[in-house]
Amino acid sequence: MNYEALRHFADSWGLVFMTGVFLTLIGWTFRPGAGRSHHEAAHRIFDEDKNDV
């Protein structure tokens, strides 16, 4: 695979792949029911029972 072919692949399908990954991660963050997990993660530092490592 030469440079031109690799560049063409990255410009077309690489961009499509990275856009798909980005949209998947954004969708995963804002999925229904995720608020409880985000709240737990944000307040875990203040919970003394779970900090014993």
C-alpha positions as CSV (number, residue, x, y, z in Angstrom):
1,M,0.0,0.0,0.0
2,N,1.6,3.3,-1.1
3,Y,1.2,6.7,0.4
4,E,-1.5,7.9,-2.0
5,A,-3.7,4.9,-1.4
6,L,-3.3,5.2,2.4
7,R,-4.0,8.9,2.2
8,H,-7.2,8.3,0.2
9,F,-8.3,5.7,2.7
10,A,-7.7,7.9,5.7
11,D,-9.5,10.8,4.0
12,S,-12.6,8.8,3.3
13,W,-13.2,5.8,5.4
14,G,-11.0,6.9,8.3
15,L,-13.1,10.0,8.7
16,V,-16.3,7.9,8.6
17,F,-14.9,5.6,11.2
18,M,-13.8,8.4,13.6
19,T,-17.2,10.1,13.2
20,G,-18.9,6.9,14.1
21,V,-16.8,6.4,17.2
22,F,-17.4,10.0,18.2
23,L,-21.2,9.7,17.8
24,T,-21.2,6.4,19.7
25,L,-19.3,7.8,22.6
26,I,-21.6,10.9,22.8
27,G,-24.6,8.6,22.6
28,W,-23.3,6.4,25.4
29,T,-22.8,9.4,27.6
30,F,-26.3,10.7,27.2
31,R,-28.1,7.4,27.2
32,P,-31.2,7.0,29.4
33,G,-30.3,5.9,32.9
34,A,-26.7,7.1,32.7
35,G,-27.4,10.0,35.1
36,R,-27.2,7.6,38.1
37,S,-23.8,6.4,37.0
38,H,-22.5,9.9,36.5
39,H,-23.8,11.0,39.9
40,E,-22.1,8.0,41.6
41,A,-18.8,8.8,39.9
42,A,-19.0,12.5,40.8
43,H,-19.7,11.8,44.4
44,R,-17.6,8.7,45.0
45,I,-14.8,10.8,46.4
46,F,-17.0,12.0,49.3
47,D,-18.2,8.5,50.2
48,E,-16.0,7.3,53.0
49,D,-17.1,3.7,52.9
50,K,-16.0,3.2,49.3
51,N,-12.7,5.0,49.7
52,D,-11.0,2.3,51.8
53,V,-8.6,0.8,49.3
